[in-house]
């Protein structure tokens, strides 16, 4: 296993990170296909055995049970100082805003609850799961900086944003002497390559680490490799609407790729 620094920090991570969205109680969240603890801990143990030390979860994965499973497995199979744990928090909901819950109160509650579920005193990387269009970014960056100062968080990152947004956030943080986003977790794979336009050049220039999700879009690439007709109604009918939307955006490009590769492109009727 090869190891690299996470962003501009001294945190060493394996080049392969184990995403933990597939772990958690099936009845506790939006996915019915997640694995119970007995199966999850086997995968986590195997990852550790292969030299993977980087694990990514989120408070939103199956109602927080993914965090619980990961923390439990790490206690069972590793030492806290030997692994790098990333978790994520969501912005306030409209209901929370209406209730008068401040951004600071919300974020501090999120990190404390995540630490409790993980059974840990700190996380190595704390990620804003999607851009907050309500809270001023100055406020968010100051709160996250305070978490770093409190030693509950070692580094911060962001997911699902535009290049100009992370650039602006980091410039504001630098001007105030605050912690900057060290990672960006966006949708990026051989089919969906928008990140190559502006995000990757920005990250290369500024030393920000890219930790893409959906590197193999819902099984599509492995199916191509095995020369399967991966655009099947049976596959797409099980995908959430947002995933369907993103996959639909690439239909034309997919048709070109499959035809040039001698493969068969068969979109479901709903995409015709």
Protein Blocks (a to p, Z undefined) as FASTA:
>chain_A
ZZddehjbfbdcdfbdcdfklgccfklmmbfkbccfklmmmmmmmmmmnopabdcddfkl
gghlmmmmmmmmmmmmmcfklpccddddddddfklmmnopafklmmmmmmmmmmmmnopa
bdfbdcdfbacfkbcfklmmmmmmmmmmnopafbdcdehiafklmmmmmmmmmmnopacd
fbdcddddfklmmlmmmmmmmmmmnopacddehklgghllmmmmnopafbcfklmmmpcf
klmmmmmmmmmmmmmmmmmnopacdddfklZZ
